[in-house]
Amino acid sequence: MAARVDIHESENQKISRFIDGLRTNIQDEVFKQSHNTLSSTIQLALKIETQLNKKTNRNPTTVQSSSPPQRSNLSKVKLWQDHTMKQ
């Protein structure tokens, strides 16, 4: 959408908007580490989500939700990355 209305955001604004869209537990981990570019922030979020998913899969006491599965943040991140790299 930013490309259609010719809005130019700084790298920090893009990073901030991206982080705001992440799940809270991933946001918390991303904030603990430094990130200078959107690309590095995306890669960091992907790494953190993978690590958190591995921890969840190893924990047999995790309660499964009865709600329908949602698109994972990994696929959302990939869509976001594809979109922002085209701009």
VEXKOL-922927 format. One record per atom (N, C-alpha, C): residue in three letters; x, z, y. Coordinates in steps of 0.1 Angstrom, whole numbers, padded with zeros to 4 digits, always signed. Each point is the difference from the previous one (the first is absolute). Example, Ala and Ser with C-alpha at 12.3 -4.5 7.8 and 13.67 -1.06 7.14 Angstrom:
ALA+0132+0078-0057/ALA-0009+0000+0012/ALA+0009+0000+0012/SER-0004-0007+0011/SER+0009+0000+0011/SER-0008+0008+0011/
//
This chain:
MET+0008+0000-0012/MET-0008+0000+0012/MET+0009+0000+0012/ALA+0011+0007+0000/ALA+0008+0001+0012/ALA+0005-0014+0004/ALA+0003-0009-0010/ALA+0004-0013+0003/ALA-0011-0008+0007/ARG-0012+0002-0004/ARG-0011-0008+0006/ARG-0002+0004+0015/VAL+0002+0012+0004/VAL-0003+0004+0014/VAL+0013+0001+0007/ASP+0011-0004-0006/ASP+0013-0001+0007/ASP+0005+0014+0005/ILE-0002+0010-0009/ILE+0005+0014+0004/ILE+0014+0001-0006/HIS+0009+0005+0008/HIS+0014+0002-0005/HIS+0003+0015-0001/GLU+0002+0004-0012/GLU+0003+0015-0002/GLU+0015+0001-0002/SER+0005+0012+0004/SER+0013+0003-0003/SER+0002+0003-0015/GLU+0012+0000-0005/GLU+0002+0003-0014/GLU-0005+0014-0003/ASN+0003+0010+0009/ASN-0005+0014-0002/ASN-0015+0001+0000/GLN-0007-0008+0008/GLN-0015+0000-0001/GLN-0005-0006-0013/LYS+0007-0010-0005/LYS-0004-0006-0013/LYS+0002+0010-0011/ILE+0012+0007+0000/ILE+0003+0010-0010/ILE-0010+0011+0001/SER-0004+0005+0011/SER-0009+0010+0002/SER-0014-0004-0006/ARG-0004-0012+0004/ARG-0013-0004-0005/ARG+0000-0002-0015/PHE+0011-0005-0006/PHE+0001-0001-0014/PHE-0001+0014-0007/ILE+0008+0010+0005/ILE+0000+0013-0006/ILE-0014+0006+0001/ASP-0007-0002+0011/ASP-0014+0006+0001/ASP-0009-0005-0011/GLY+0003-0012-0005/GLY-0009-0005-0011/GLY+0003+0004-0014/LEU+0011+0008-0001/LEU+0004+0004-0013/LEU-0007+0013-0004/ARG-0001+0002-0014/ARG-0006+0013-0004/ARG+0008+0011+0005/THR-0006+0012+0002/THR+0006+0011+0006/THR+0013+0005-0007/ASN-0001+0000-0013/ASN+0012+0005-0008/ASN+0012-0010+0002/ILE-0003-0012+0002/ILE+0011-0010+0002/ILE+0005+0001+0015/GLN-0009+0002+0009/GLN+0004+0002+0014/GLN+0009+0012+0001/ASP-0003+0011-0007/ASP+0008+0012+0001/ASP+0014-0003-0004/GLU+0002-0007-0011/GLU+0013-0004-0005/GLU+0007-0009+0009/VAL-0007-0010+0005/VAL+0006-0010+0010/VAL+0006+0007+0012/PHE-0008+0010+0005/PHE+0004+0007+0012/PHE+0013+0008-0002/LYS+0003+0004-0012/LYS+0012+0008-0003/LYS+0013-0009+0000/GLN-0002-0013+0001/GLN+0012-0008+0000/GLN+0000-0009+0012/SER+0012-0005+0004/SER+0001-0009+0011/SER-0004-0014-0003/HIS-0006-0007+0009/HIS-0003-0014-0002/HIS+0001-0007+0014/ASN+0008-0011+0000/ASN+0002-0007+0013/ASN-0007-0013+0001/THR-0004-0006-0011/THR-0007-0013+0000/THR-0012+0001-0008/LEU-0010-0009+0003/LEU-0012+0000-0008/LEU+0003-0004-0015/SER+0009-0009-0002/SER+0004-0004-0013/SER+0005+0012-0008/SER+0009+0008+0006/SER+0006+0011-0007/SER-0011+0011-0003/THR-0009+0001+0009/THR-0011+0010-0001/THR-0009-0004-0012/ILE-0003-0013-0001/ILE-0008-0005-0011/ILE+0007+0002-0013/GLN+0013-0003-0001/GLN+0007+0002-0012/GLN+0000+0015-0004/LEU+0002+0009+0010/LEU+0000+0014-0002/LEU-0013+0005-0006/ALA-0011-0005+0006/ALA-0014+0004-0004/ALA-0002-0005-0014/LEU+0004-0012-0004/LEU-0001-0005-0013/LEU+0007+0009-0010/LYS+0013+0004+0003/LYS+0008+0008-0008/LYS-0007+0014-0002/ILE-0005+0006+0010/ILE-0006+0013+0000/ILE-0013-0001-0009/GLU-0008-0010+0002/GLU-0012-0001-0008/GLU+0003-0002-0014/THR+0010-0008-0004/THR+0004-0001-0014/THR+0004+0013-0006/GLN+0008+0008+0008/GLN+0005+0013-0005/GLN-0012+0010-0001/LEU-0009+0000+0009/LEU-0012+0008-0001/LEU-0009-0004-0012/ASN-0001-0013-0002/ASN-0008-0004-0012/ASN+0006+0004-0013/LYS+0014+0000-0001/LYS+0006+0004-0012/LYS-0002+0015-0002/LYS+0001+0008+0010/LYS-0003+0014-0001/LYS-0014+0003-0005/THR-0010-0008+0006/THR-0013+0002-0004/THR-0003-0004-0014/ASN+0007-0011-0005/ASN-0002-0004-0013/ASN+0006+0009-0011/ARG+0010+0008+0004/ARG+0006+0009-0009/ARG-0007+0013+0000/ASN-0009+0003+0009/ASN-0008+0012+0000/ASN-0013-0002-0007/PRO-0001+0005-0012/PRO-0013-0002-0008/PRO-0012+0008+0005/THR+0003+0010+0009/THR-0011+0008+0005/THR-0007-0006+0012/THR+0004-0012+0004/THR-0005-0007+0012/THR-0015-0003-0003/VAL-0009+0003+0009/VAL-0014-0003-0002/VAL-0003-0015+0004/GLN-0006-0007-0009/GLN-0003-0014+0004/GLN-0013+0000+0008/SER+0000-0009+0010/SER-0012-0001+0008/SER-0010-0009-0007/SER-0013+0003+0002/SER-0010-0009-0006/SER-0004-0011+0010/SER+0006-0001+0011/SER-0002-0011+0010/SER+0007-0012-0005/PRO-0006-0012+0004/PRO+0007-0012-0005/PRO+0014-0002+0006/PRO+0009-0006-0008/PRO+0013-0002+0005/PRO+0001-0008+0013/GLN+0009+0004+0009/GLN+0002-0006+0012/GLN+0013-0008+0000/ARG+0002-0010+0009/ARG+0013-0007+0000/ARG+0011+0010+0004/SER+0010+0000-0007/SER+0011+0009+0002/SER+0007-0003+0014/ASN+0006+0010+0005/ASN+0008-0002+0012/ASN+0011-0010-0002/LEU+0005-0002-0012/LEU+0010-0010-0002/LEU-0005-0014+0003/SER-0012-0003-0004/SER-0005-0013+0003/SER-0004-0001+0015/LYS-0004+0011+0006/LYS-0003+0000+0014/LYS+0013-0002+0008/VAL+0010+0006-0004/VAL+0013-0001+0007/VAL+0005-0015-0002/LYS-0001-0006-0011/LYS+0004-0013-0002/LYS-0008-0010+0009/LEU-0013+0002+0001/LEU-0008-0008+0009/LEU+0005+0002+0015/TRP+0002+0013+0004/TRP+0005+0003+0013/TRP+0013-0007+0003/GLN+0009+0001-0010/GLN+0013-0006+0002/GLN-0001-0015+0001/ASP-0008-0006-0008/ASP-0001-0015+0001/ASP-0006-0003+0014/HIS-0010+0007+0004/HIS-0006-0002+0013/HIS+0010+0001+0012/THR+0007+0011+0000/THR+0009+0003+0011/THR+0012-0009+0000/MET+0005-0005-0011/MET+0012-0008-0001/MET-0004-0014+0005/LYS-0013-0004+0000/LYS-0004-0013+0005/LYS+0000-0001+0015/GLN-0001+0012+0007/GLN-0001+0000+0014/GLN+0012-0003+0008/
//
